[in-house]
């Protein structure tokens, strides 16, 4: 966690920040927005109805998580900007 706190700039590296739409602490979305701003090539996506656990365990939510991973890999390989 200390390493994550120490990050100040991702430059133009692709980044997708996923936020669970349920069960997040107050102010968490703003922190996630700030994390997405670390890169000029980033997207912040909220998964409606998802919890942190369901982002992996629920088939529909996990599909969204997998899509984010694929989007980052595609952006690295082909250099298109992330869809915001």
N, C-alpha and C positions, 0 to 999 in steps of 0.2 A: 504494500500500500504506500509506503514511503516513496518508492520509485515513481508511482503514479502521481503523487502530490508534487514531485520535483519536476515533472514535465511542464514545459512552458511553450513549446512550439513543435508542431509536426510538419511545418513548412507546407508543402503541397502534397504530402503523402496521403493516400486514400484512407479515410476513416469513416466508419459507420458507428454511431452511438445508439444503442438500443435501450429503451426505457420500458419497463413493465408498466402497463396501464393501471394496475391494481396493486395495492399494498406498499406503495413507496412512501417514505417519510416526507413530511412537509418540507418544501424547498428543494427536494431531490431533482425535480425537472429542471430547475434553474442551474443546478450544478452540472447536469447532463448537457444543457445548452452550452455552458462554459467549456465543457470538455470538447464538444464538437467544434468550437471556435479555435481550438488549438491547430487545426488544419484549414487551409484555404480550399481544400478538396474534401469536404465532409458532409455527412447527412446525419440528422438526428431523427430517429424514427421511434414513435411510441406505439407499442403493441397493445391495442385496446383489449381490456379484459385479462391481460396476461399478468402472471406473477413471475417472480424470478425463477421459480422452479418450473413453471409451465413453459417458459421460453425454451426449455430443453425437453421436458417430459410430455407436453401436450403436442399432438401431431400438427395441428394447425399453427400453433405458436412457434414450434420448432421449425416449421417450414419458413416462416418469416425470418427466424434467426439464420437458417441455412442460406436464404436468399441474400442476407446482408454479407455473409462470408463470401459467397460467390461474387457479389458486386465488388467487393474490395479486391479479390483476386483478379477479376476481369479488368478493373481499373489499373492495377499494377501492370498487367500483361499488355493491355492495349492502349493505355494512357487516356481513356476518356474520363471526363470529370464525373464525380459521383452525382447521382440524381438526388436532389434535395427534396 
